[in-house]
Amino acid sequence: MTPEVVDVRILVTGGTGQLGSAVVAWLRAAGEEVRVLSRRAAPDVVRGDLRTGRGVDNAVAGVDAIVHCATDFLHETALARTLVEAARWAGAPHLVYVSIVGVDRVPLGYYRAKHETERLIAASGLPVTIQRATQFHGLVRRLLASATRLPVVPVPRMSFQPVDVRDVAARLTDLALDDPAGRVHDFGGPEILTAAELAQAVGEASGRVRRIAPLKVPGETFRAYADGGHLAPEHREGRITFREYLSDHARM
Ligand SMILES: NC(=O)c1ccc[n+]([C@@H]2O[C@H](COP(=O)([O-])OP(=O)(O)OC[C@H]3O[C@@H](n4cnc5c(N)ncnc54)[C@H](OP(=O)(O)O)[C@@H]3O)[C@@H](O)[C@H]2O)c1
């Protein structure tokens, strides 16, 4: 049976990605029929490309809600524009967009594009929900991966509030099944830890503890991070800690 002929209620763009695959798992566990949009041919996906528009009309047809997790560092807003146009044509389903805490505070090109995309979606006339989240555990672990390789590990003098994609996925599932809510409050991880503490945890998890050297990094982007522009201290909503994530992914 192909996904097109099933009575699907929810489309997940980026459903093959880190967050999107967790959203698909949560929605299916909640008993929902889910359609995944991907550029790749795979079982159980509707093939389509949000850059070219190919296959997108087919993917959005007949759905009640779309959780938009697809992302492209260079074309974030263009992807959303294509999706919004297709969604209008398909009867205006509830569009849930995942963004990043601090997109309006940290002057990074990708963050600016995410902020512009938030505005595009908010002004689309569609019923929408916009959820900002802090950095995912996997991203923070990748950023600090040298903690397992170098004799002395240089880390930026700043903090992170990493969150588990399973926690974010649970929130997005609730939001997708609920009424459109516009921009909702931020979703952050359970702890705010310095990069040095996080690098220490990565080193310990790999059994290779190294000396860690926190460094001040020049530039306005780093200053915005050092000032905590990407943190949501009032919203420690995620439950899975960074160390729990590391132990769950010990062999990955
Ligand atoms: N990473 C973080 O720390 C973090 C923190 C907060 C919020 N977020 C946000 O969470 C969202 C998901 O991030 P992620 O890290 O889970 O992403 P990811 O793992 O890099 O996955 C990206 C997804 O986008 C899809 N995609 C890319 N270009 C596409 C196109 N032209 N047409 C259709 N699909 C396309 C890919 O699907 P195919 O390759 O299968 O086509 C893939 O499933 C993003 O909006 C990101 O900004 C991320």
The ligand as an SDF file (V2000), in Angstrom:
LIG
                    3D

 48 52  0  0  0  0  0  0  0  0999 V2000
   19.7560   20.7350   15.2040 N   0  0  0  0  0  0  0  0  0  0  0  0
   19.4130   21.5140   16.2260 C   0  0  0  0  0  0  0  0  0  0  0  0
   20.1330   21.6140   17.2270 O   0  0  0  0  0  0  0  0  0  0  0  0
   18.0950   22.2600   16.1700 C   0  0  0  0  0  0  0  0  0  0  0  0
   17.6790   23.0000   17.2860 C   0  0  0  0  0  0  0  0  0  0  0  0
   16.4380   23.6600   17.2410 C   0  0  0  0  0  0  0  0  0  0  0  0
   15.6650   23.5840   16.0850 C   0  0  0  0  0  0  0  0  0  0  0  0
   16.1250   22.8800   15.0180 N   0  0  0  0  0  0  0  0  0  0  0  0
   15.2930   22.8240   13.8150 C   0  0  0  0  0  0  0  0  0  0  0  0
   14.7330   21.5220   13.7250 O   0  0  0  0  0  0  0  0  0  0  0  0
   14.4680   21.2290   12.3540 C   0  0  0  0  0  0  0  0  0  0  0  0
   14.9780   19.8460   12.0290 C   0  0  0  0  0  0  0  0  0  0  0  0
   16.3840   19.8370   12.1770 O   0  0  0  0  0  0  0  0  0  0  0  0
   17.2010   18.4500   12.0780 P   0  0  0  0  0  0  0  0  0  0  0  0
   18.5190   18.7110   12.7090 O   0  0  0  0  0  0  0  0  0  0  0  0
   16.3460   17.3110   12.5490 O   0  0  0  0  0  0  0  0  0  0  0  0
   17.3830   18.3490   10.4920 O   0  0  0  0  0  0  0  0  0  0  0  0
   18.1630   17.2240    9.6900 P   0  0  0  0  0  0  0  0  0  0  0  0
   18.3980   16.0010   10.5130 O   0  0  0  0  0  0  0  0  0  0  0  0
   19.3380   17.8870    9.0300 O   0  0  0  0  0  0  0  0  0  0  0  0
   17.1240   16.8190    8.5480 O   0  0  0  0  0  0  0  0  0  0  0  0
   16.8570   17.6960    7.4980 C   0  0  0  0  0  0  0  0  0  0  0  0
   15.6490   17.1560    6.7520 C   0  0  0  0  0  0  0  0  0  0  0  0
   15.2790   18.1100    5.7480 O   0  0  0  0  0  0  0  0  0  0  0  0
   14.8920   17.3900    4.6040 C   0  0  0  0  0  0  0  0  0  0  0  0
   15.1230   18.2670    3.4500 N   0  0  0  0  0  0  0  0  0  0  0  0
   16.2090   19.0350    3.1850 C   0  0  0  0  0  0  0  0  0  0  0  0
   16.0580   19.6810    2.0060 N   0  0  0  0  0  0  0  0  0  0  0  0
   14.8400   19.3130    1.5230 C   0  0  0  0  0  0  0  0  0  0  0  0
   14.1290   19.6300    0.3480 C   0  0  0  0  0  0  0  0  0  0  0  0
   14.6370   20.4490   -0.5960 N   0  0  0  0  0  0  0  0  0  0  0  0
   12.8980   19.0800    0.1790 N   0  0  0  0  0  0  0  0  0  0  0  0
   12.3860   18.2320    1.0960 C   0  0  0  0  0  0  0  0  0  0  0  0
   13.0190   17.8750    2.2260 N   0  0  0  0  0  0  0  0  0  0  0  0
   14.2410   18.4060    2.4360 C   0  0  0  0  0  0  0  0  0  0  0  0
   15.7660   16.1470    4.5880 C   0  0  0  0  0  0  0  0  0  0  0  0
   15.0570   15.1170    3.9220 O   0  0  0  0  0  0  0  0  0  0  0  0
   15.6550   14.2020    2.7390 P   0  0  0  0  0  0  0  0  0  0  0  0
   17.1570   14.3140    2.7710 O   0  0  0  0  0  0  0  0  0  0  0  0
   15.1520   12.8260    3.0750 O   0  0  0  0  0  0  0  0  0  0  0  0
   15.0370   14.7480    1.5190 O   0  0  0  0  0  0  0  0  0  0  0  0
   15.8970   15.8260    6.0770 C   0  0  0  0  0  0  0  0  0  0  0  0
   14.8870   14.9270    6.4890 O   0  0  0  0  0  0  0  0  0  0  0  0
   15.1060   22.3670   11.5420 C   0  0  0  0  0  0  0  0  0  0  0  0
   14.1200   23.2830   11.1610 O   0  0  0  0  0  0  0  0  0  0  0  0
   16.0730   22.9970   12.5140 C   0  0  0  0  0  0  0  0  0  0  0  0
   16.2980   24.3840   12.2690 O   0  0  0  0  0  0  0  0  0  0  0  0
   17.3050   22.2180   15.0270 C   0  0  0  0  0  0  0  0  0  0  0  0
  1  2  1  0
  2  3  2  0
  2  4  1  0
  4  5  1  0
  4 48  2  0
  5  6  2  0
  6  7  1  0
  7  8  2  0
  8  9  1  0
  8 48  1  0
  9 10  1  0
  9 46  1  0
 10 11  1  0
 11 12  1  0
 11 44  1  0
 12 13  1  0
 13 14  1  0
 14 15  2  0
 14 16  1  0
 14 17  1  0
 17 18  1  0
 18 19  2  0
 18 20  1  0
 18 21  1  0
 21 22  1  0
 22 23  1  0
 23 24  1  0
 23 42  1  0
 24 25  1  0
 25 26  1  0
 25 36  1  0
 26 27  1  0
 26 35  1  0
 27 28  2  0
 28 29  1  0
 29 30  1  0
 29 35  2  0
 30 31  1  0
 30 32  2  0
 32 33  1  0
 33 34  2  0
 34 35  1  0
 36 37  1  0
 36 42  1  0
 37 38  1  0
 38 39  2  0
 38 40  1  0
 38 41  1  0
 42 43  1  0
 44 45  1  0
 44 46  1  0
 46 47  1  0
M  CHG  2   8   1  16  -1
M  END
$$$$
